[in-house]
């Protein structure tokens, strides 16, 4: 499917510019996955030019401090302090966090073409954001957005509760209580290729199913009266210089002494200078391969296996994990043989454990082609 055709199908979800109804549609799953799948996600996060706040991490509905997943990085002749540590982001995914990658149109030609088409047709700027949620986890807390949103699932499955009946008349980006009415809304499960249009101000919440979930939102914000007034006044002031004597809309002035003190404090802090890790294996391709029909699991780090009363304990250099007997018997084979293959897919319980082990870079998952 051509990108232009894909854009047209996404656009068709909103029958008209001011559509206010939730609508659903679908595309071929392979077409959707070609935009962002786990392998591509790993490449994007490892791109030296991708920095905070373009990438953000949230756990249990709260933002994770950027210091937990950024690193010093040299770009050209300059050092920056907000480069993305892709390995740290992967570890946060194994802890249940959701990853947000904003302005995806700057990183992907097909996504940029879709945004350009939407912008031209709607007469408003369209932007794209990718959301990545680990298996069985809720992405973000229930909330509303101030933009109209086109949602496209590109990998895995995700259950959405969308309550159009409680849509705000004046849309805001804010939290929304999971009240009794919203709890009664039947959830919709999206698989790769499924999509929907959600008008601004619609309460919603989503949870990944038993696999890694990736979806893209194409967001379009309608012009607001205050923005139009600001633009009109600014144009008027440029034509009539005498109006510049008026007080600005926001009259508060910064506390200059406090600002200088804060700046001096920041400059006095030691600035670490370390090169990003380049040789360490990223787990994103392994995560995608967990859902292949035939797999090979390879142990990348020595493990000590201990039989317990209710299962097994596996100890690695930096962490330990307890698993049940069924999962432990598979992993015990890894300790002896260093690799184990599966010819008919991986059991969900074992897959959940392998998701964490791959995220900690102690196992690698390879997809095997069928003979």
N, C-alpha and C positions, 0 to 999 in steps of 0.2 A: 504493500500500500504506500502511495506517495504521501509525503508530508502534507502537501496541500489538501489531499483528500482527508487525511487524518484531522487537519485543522477544521475542515468543513464539518466533519461529524461531531467534533467537540463543540463547535459553534452552534450546531443544530439543537443542542440541549437547551439553549435559551432561545425560545421562539422569537423573541423580540428584545430590543435593547433594554427595556425596563421590566423584563420578565420577573415575576415574583413567586413562581411556583417551582417546587422541587421536581426535577425530571431526571430519568435514568436512560442510559444507553450502553452500548458495548462495541468493542473493536476486537480484531484478532489478538489473542494473547501474545503471540510472538511480536506483533507490531508494537504493542505497549512495552514489552520487556526490552525491546531494542533501545528505548529511550534511557532507562536507568534500571540495571540489574545489579546484583551484588558485585560482580567483577568490575563493572564500570564505576560503581560507587567507590571501591577501593582506589581506583586510579585517580578519581577526583579528589579524594581526601589526601592522597599522597602528592598532589600537585603543589609545588613550592609556592605558587602564586595564590593559592586558596588560603585565606586567613580568617581569623575572628574579626568581626561577628558574622561573617558569611556562614560559618559553621557554628552551631550552638548545640549544647547538650542539656537535656532536662531529665531529672529523675524524680519519681513520685510527684509529678506535677510542679516541681520547683527547678529553677535554673541551676545548673552546676557551675560553680565559679570557673571562669575561663582558664585560670591558672592550673586547673586540673588536666587540661588537654591542649595547651599551647606550649610552644618552645621557641627558643632563639633560632633564627634562621638568616642565612646570608642570601640576599637577593642583589645580584650585581656587585657593587662595591659597598652596599649598605647592609647593616644588620637590622632586622625587625624582631620584635618580641612577641608577636601574635601569630606566628606560623602554626599550622595545625599539626599536632602529633597524631598521625593516623593510628598508631598502635594504642595510644591512650584512648582514643575514640572507640576503637574496637573493644577495649577492656570495659568501657562504660556500657557498651551494648550488652556484654555478657552479664552485667549487673542489673539489667532491666531498663536502662535509660533509652530515651528516644533522641535521635539525631535529626537536626534540622539543617538543611543546606539551602540557603537563600540564593536568589538571583541565578538560578540554574541556567537561564538563557545566556549568561556570559560564558558558560563553560561547555555548552552543547549546541552545535549548529542546528540539529533538528528541532530542539526545544526553542531556540531563538527564532526559527522560521515560524513555528506555531504561534509564539507570542506576537510576532510581527503581523501575522494574519489576523489574529484576534484584535489587536490594536487598530488595524486598518478598518476592519468590519464594524467594530463597536464604537470607534471614535474616542477610545479611552486607552490609557496605557495598561498593557497586560504584562504581568511578571510571573515567574515560575519558582516554586519551592518544592524540594523533595523532602519527604519525611520517612525515617527509617525506624521501625519499632521491632524489638526482639520478640520471639514467640511467646504468646500468652500474656503479653503486657499491654496495658492501656497506654496509648500514645501521650496525649495531653489531658488535663482535667476538662470537664465540660465547659464549653465557652461559646462565644459568638465572635464573628469577624465583621469588620466594617467594610469588607469588599465582597462583591459577588465572586463565587468560587466555583471553578470547574475541577472536579476531582477525578484523577485517572489512576487506577491501580496498575502498577507495572510489575510487581513480583509478590508472590505469596498471597495470602488472603487476610481480609480485615473486616470485622463486624462494626457497622456504623449504626448509631442511634441518632436520627435527624428529626427534630421536632419543628416542622414548619408551622404548626398551629400556634406556637408561642414566639414566632418571629417578631423582632423589634421593629417598630415603625421608624425609629431613628436609630440606625445601626451603629453599634460601637464594638470595639475589640475589647472584650471583658469576660470574666468568669461568669458562669451561669449555674444556678443550683440544680442538682439532679432531683427535681421535685417529683411528686407523685404522677403528674401528668406526663412528664418526660419518661418516667419509668414504664409507663403503659405503651409507649411507642414500640412497635415491632422492629427489631434490628434488621438491617440488610447486610448480607455478607458479600463482599466484593472479591472477585478473583482477578488475575491479570487480564486486562482488557476491559473490565467493567468500569463504568464512569457515571458520574451524575453532576447536575448543576444545582447549586445551593445559593439562593439569594442572600444578600448581606443581612446580618442580624439574626440568622437562623441558629438556634441552639443545637449543638451536636457534640458527640463524644465517640471515640473509636477504639477498638481493641484488636490487636493482632491475634490470629488464630494459632494453630500449632506449628507455624513456620515464620521465618523472618518476613516482615512486611515492608514493602516500599510503595509509596504512592506519590504522585506529583499533583500539586494544586496550581492551576492557572488562575491568578487573581486579577480582578478588574475593579478598581475603585471608582464609583460614580462621583462626579464633581460635587463639592459641598458648597453651600451658600457662603460660608465664611471664607473659603478659599477664593471664590469668585469676587467677593467684596475686597479681600486683600489685594488681589491682582488689579482690580479696578482703581483702588485708591493709589497703589504704587504707580500705575500709569498716569493718573491724574497729577500726582506729586512731581513726576518727571517733566510734565508739561507746564506746571505752575510752581516754580522754585520757591515762591513765598510760603507754600504750604509745608515746606520742610521745617518750619519753626514749630509746627504742632508736635505734641508729645506722641511717641510711638504707641502702638496698640498695647505692648507689654512694657510698662514703665519701670519695672524693677531693675536696679543696677547692681552689678556684681560687687562683692566686698573685696576690693583690690588688695588690701594688706593680707587678708586671709588667703586670697588666691596666690599671692607671691610666697607666703609661708608654705603652703601646700606644694607649690612647685619646687621650692628649695628642698623640702623633705624628700620628694620623689627623686630629685637629681642626686641626692646624697646616698641613695641606696646602691649597693653593689649590683652591677649589671653582668649577669652570667653570659658567657659567650661559648656556645657549644654547637658543633655541627649536628644536623639531624641524622638519625640512624638511617642508613640506606640498605644494609644487607639483611635486616631482619624480615622474616616472612610475614605478610599481611594475611588475615584469615578470610577475607571477603569471598574469594573464589571457593574456598573450602565450604563456607556456609551455603553457597549456591549448590555445590555438589552433594550436599547432604540429602537433597531431594531427588537425585538421579535414581534411575532404576537399578543400576549396577555401580558399586563403589569400591574403592580400596582405601582403607584407613592406614596411615603410616605414623608410627610413633617417632617423634622428633627429639624427645628428651627422655633420659632414663627415669624409670619410675620404680618405686618400691611398693609391692602389693602385700597387704596383710588381710588374712581371713578373719572376719568378726562374727559375732553371734547372729547378726541380722543382715550380713552382706559382706562387702569388701571395703577396705580403705586403701586409697592410692595416694602416695606421697611423691611430689615432685620437688624440684630444687627450691621453689618459692611458695608453694601452697600444697594443701592436701584436700582430698575430696572423698566423701563416703557415698557409696552407691549400693543399690539392692543386689541380691544374688544373681538375678537374670542378667542385669547390665554388667555386673562384675565379672561374670564368666567370659563375656566377650572381651572386656578390657584385659583380663588376665592373659588371653591369647596374644594380645598386643605386646605384653611384657616379654613373652618368650620369643615370639616370631618377628617382632618389630612392625609387622603389618598384618592386616586381615581384610579379606574381601567379602562383599555381600552381593549375591546375584539376583536378589529379588527385593531390593530396597532395605532400608534400615528401620527397625522397630522404633515407634515414637519415643518411648522412654530412653532408649539408647541414643537416639538422635538429639534429644534435649541435653544429655550429658556431653555428647560430642560437640554440640554447639558451644558449650562453655570451654571445653578443652581446646577447640580450634581457636577460640578467642584469646586463650592464654598462650597460644603458639607452642603447644606441646604435641598436637597431632595435626596432620595434614590430610585432607579428604580429596581424593581424585575420582572423577567420574570416568567409568569405563564404557567404551562403546560396545554395543551388542554385536555379537558375531552372527 
